[in-house]
């Protein structure tokens, strides 16, 4: 589903920030944020130690690429802090060749990490400006055969490439949308963040699984992340 493209924030200024300082910041992110916080998947550590996270931010925000915090993006969105996105991806236990749907792909960083871990990714985003940044940032980093960028409404998922072995909803949701759950293959996994009255307004990362035709959800860890705007009023499956 295609829409009219909006102006893209320039990434040109990022080139001046790349170099030893960014490389040192990237190494510190891996050694100081990921390893001490239960990120043990060697593929994730390698991918996040190699990928230029600053490339996935508008130039004015590139200096915050490796901060241990959510980085605000236009449209009420954020780039989730490195440790939390690593742990969410780790929940999915991605295997080589897994078909992964990333819902709310934003500027594409988690998409790039998952692809480096061997997944074939359909990255769904409804904000045309963020999707345009992702398209530019991912160029040359992810082989074309591993990636499909899709513009469309997030709550609908992307049935065009379903069923998926894994789904990442990259942000918090108040409920799990049945349309997206229905796109999981048998044995498939879904990771996201749930927030709501049932959890005292705290947000928790969760892992859902489809086994024997039944979908079940288990809490995983505290994960501060804002609700994706597209899901604020979306009805869905309540666990």
C-alpha positions as CSV (number, residue, x, y, z in Angstrom):
1,X,0.0,0.0,0.0
2,X,1.7,3.2,-1.1
3,X,1.0,6.8,0.0
4,X,2.3,10.2,-0.9
5,X,5.8,10.7,0.3
6,X,6.5,13.6,2.7
7,X,9.8,15.5,2.9
8,X,12.6,13.5,4.5
9,X,14.8,14.9,7.2
10,X,18.3,15.1,5.8
11,X,20.8,12.4,6.8
12,X,23.7,14.3,5.2
13,X,25.1,15.6,8.5
14,X,25.5,12.1,9.8
15,X,28.6,11.5,7.7
16,X,30.5,14.1,9.7
17,X,29.7,12.2,12.9
18,X,30.9,8.8,11.7
19,X,34.4,7.8,12.7
20,X,36.3,6.8,15.8
21,X,33.9,8.5,18.2
22,X,30.9,6.7,16.9
23,X,32.8,3.4,16.7
24,X,33.8,3.9,20.4
25,X,30.2,4.7,21.3
26,X,29.0,1.6,19.5
27,X,31.4,-0.6,21.3
28,X,30.4,1.0,24.6
29,X,26.8,0.3,23.8
30,X,27.5,-3.4,23.3
31,X,29.8,-3.8,26.3
32,X,28.1,-1.3,28.7
33,X,24.4,-1.7,27.9
34,X,23.8,-5.0,26.1
35,X,26.1,-7.5,27.7
36,X,25.4,-6.5,31.4
37,X,21.6,-6.7,30.7
38,X,21.1,-10.3,29.6
39,X,21.7,-9.9,25.9
40,X,23.6,-13.1,25.2
41,X,22.8,-13.9,21.5
42,X,26.1,-13.6,19.7
43,X,24.5,-12.7,16.4
44,X,22.6,-9.7,18.0
45,X,25.8,-8.5,19.7
46,X,27.7,-8.7,16.5
47,X,25.0,-7.0,14.4
48,X,24.6,-4.2,16.9
49,X,28.3,-3.8,17.2
50,X,28.6,-3.4,13.4
51,X,25.5,-1.5,12.3
52,X,25.8,2.3,12.3
53,X,22.8,3.2,14.5
54,X,23.3,6.9,13.8
55,X,22.4,6.3,10.2
56,X,18.8,5.6,11.3
57,X,18.3,8.9,12.9
58,X,17.7,12.4,11.4
59,X,21.0,14.3,11.4
60,X,20.0,16.5,14.4
61,X,19.6,13.4,16.6
62,X,22.5,11.3,15.4
63,X,24.6,12.2,18.4
64,X,22.1,10.4,20.6
65,X,22.2,7.2,18.7
66,X,24.0,5.2,21.4
67,X,22.4,6.7,24.5
68,X,20.7,4.4,26.9
69,X,17.3,5.9,26.3
70,X,14.5,6.1,23.8
71,X,15.2,8.7,21.2
72,X,12.2,10.8,20.1
73,X,11.3,10.8,16.4
74,X,8.7,12.9,14.5
75,X,5.1,11.9,14.7
76,X,5.1,10.9,18.4
77,X,7.4,7.9,17.7
78,X,10.7,6.8,19.3
79,X,13.7,4.7,18.5
80,X,13.6,2.3,21.3
81,X,16.8,2.2,23.5
82,X,19.4,-0.3,22.4
83,X,19.2,-2.7,25.3
84,X,15.4,-3.0,25.0
85,X,15.3,-3.5,21.3
86,X,18.0,-6.1,21.6
87,X,16.1,-8.0,24.3
88,X,12.9,-7.9,22.3
89,X,14.6,-9.4,19.3
90,X,16.3,-11.9,21.5
91,X,12.9,-13.1,22.7
92,X,12.1,-14.1,19.1
93,X,15.1,-16.5,18.9
94,X,15.4,-15.8,15.2
95,X,16.6,-18.6,13.0
96,X,18.4,-18.4,9.7
97,X,15.7,-17.8,7.0
98,X,12.9,-17.0,9.4
99,X,10.1,-14.9,7.9
100,X,9.8,-11.9,10.2
101,X,7.2,-9.1,10.2
102,X,8.3,-5.9,11.9
103,X,5.2,-3.8,12.6
104,X,6.0,-0.1,13.2
105,X,9.4,-0.4,11.7
106,X,10.1,3.3,12.0
107,X,13.4,4.2,10.5
108,X,14.5,0.6,10.1
109,X,17.1,-0.1,12.8
110,X,15.6,-3.2,14.3
111,X,14.8,-4.4,10.7
112,X,18.5,-4.1,9.9
113,X,19.6,-6.0,13.1
114,X,17.1,-8.8,12.4
115,X,18.3,-9.1,8.8
116,X,21.9,-9.4,10.0
117,X,20.7,-12.2,12.2
118,X,19.5,-14.1,9.1
119,X,15.8,-13.2,9.0
120,X,13.9,-12.3,5.9
121,X,12.1,-9.2,6.9
122,X,8.9,-7.5,5.8
123,X,9.1,-4.1,7.5
124,X,5.7,-2.3,7.8
125,X,5.4,1.4,8.5
126,X,2.5,3.8,8.0
127,X,4.5,7.1,8.5
128,X,5.8,7.9,5.0
129,X,8.5,10.2,6.3
130,X,9.9,7.5,8.7
131,X,9.7,4.9,6.0
132,X,11.7,7.1,3.6
133,X,14.5,7.5,6.2
134,X,14.4,3.7,6.6
135,X,14.7,3.2,2.8
136,X,17.7,5.5,2.7
137,X,19.4,4.1,5.8
138,X,18.9,0.4,4.8
139,X,20.4,0.9,1.4
140,X,23.6,-1.1,1.1
141,X,23.2,-2.6,4.6
142,X,20.6,-5.3,4.0
143,X,20.5,-7.5,0.8
144,X,17.4,-6.8,-1.3
145,X,16.4,-10.4,-1.2
146,X,16.1,-10.2,2.6
147,X,14.0,-7.1,2.8
148,X,10.6,-5.8,1.8
149,X,9.6,-2.3,2.9
150,X,5.8,-1.8,3.1
151,X,3.7,1.3,3.7
152,X,0.3,0.6,5.3
153,X,-1.8,0.8,8.4
154,X,0.0,-0.9,11.3
155,X,-3.0,-2.6,13.0
156,X,-3.7,-4.6,9.9
157,X,-0.2,-6.1,9.7
158,X,0.9,-7.3,6.3
159,X,-1.0,-10.4,5.1
160,X,0.7,-10.2,1.7
161,X,3.7,-12.1,3.0
162,X,2.0,-14.2,5.8
163,X,2.3,-16.5,7.6
164,X,5.3,-15.4,9.6
165,X,7.7,-17.4,11.8
166,X,8.1,-14.3,14.0
167,X,6.5,-10.9,14.4
168,X,7.9,-7.9,16.2
169,X,5.6,-5.0,17.1
170,X,8.2,-2.3,17.6
171,X,6.6,-0.3,20.4
172,X,3.9,-0.6,23.1
173,X,0.3,-1.6,22.4
174,X,-2.7,-1.7,24.8
175,X,-3.9,-5.0,23.3
176,X,-2.6,-7.5,20.8
177,X,-4.5,-7.1,17.5
178,X,-6.2,-10.3,16.3
179,X,-5.4,-9.4,12.7
180,X,-1.7,-9.5,13.4
181,X,-1.9,-12.6,15.6
182,X,-3.7,-14.4,12.7
183,X,-0.6,-13.8,10.5
184,X,1.6,-16.1,12.7
185,X,2.6,-19.5,11.4
186,X,2.2,-22.6,13.5
187,X,5.2,-22.4,16.0
188,X,5.5,-18.7,15.4
189,X,6.6,-16.2,18.0
190,X,5.4,-12.6,18.6
191,X,7.3,-10.0,20.7
192,X,6.0,-6.6,21.8
193,X,5.3,-4.4,24.8
194,X,1.9,-4.4,26.5
195,X,0.7,-1.5,28.6
196,X,-2.6,-0.9,30.3
197,X,-4.8,-1.0,33.4
198,X,-4.2,-4.8,33.9
199,X,-0.5,-4.0,34.4
200,X,-1.1,-0.9,36.5
201,X,-0.1,1.2,33.5
202,X,3.4,-0.4,33.6
203,X,4.7,-1.7,30.3
204,X,6.0,-5.2,30.0
205,X,7.7,-7.0,27.1
206,X,5.7,-10.1,26.3
207,X,6.3,-13.2,24.1
208,X,3.4,-14.8,22.4
209,X,3.5,-18.2,20.7
210,X,1.2,-20.2,18.4
211,X,1.3,-23.9,19.2
212,X,-1.3,-26.5,18.3
213,X,-3.5,-23.7,16.8
214,X,-3.6,-21.9,20.2
215,X,-2.0,-18.5,20.9
216,X,-0.7,-17.8,24.4
217,X,1.2,-14.9,25.9
218,X,3.8,-14.8,28.7
219,X,5.3,-11.7,30.4
220,X,9.1,-11.4,29.9
221,X,10.5,-8.2,31.4
222,X,9.8,-4.5,32.2
223,X,10.2,-2.4,29.0
224,X,9.5,1.3,29.1
225,X,8.1,2.2,25.6
226,X,5.4,4.6,24.5
227,X,2.2,3.2,22.9
228,X,2.4,3.3,19.1
229,X,-0.1,6.1,18.0
230,X,-1.7,3.8,15.5
231,X,-2.8,1.4,18.3
232,X,-4.1,3.8,20.9
233,X,-7.7,3.0,20.0
234,X,-7.4,-0.3,18.2
235,X,-9.6,-3.0,19.7
236,X,-7.8,-6.3,20.1
237,X,-7.1,-9.5,21.9
238,X,-6.8,-8.9,25.7
239,X,-4.6,-11.3,27.6
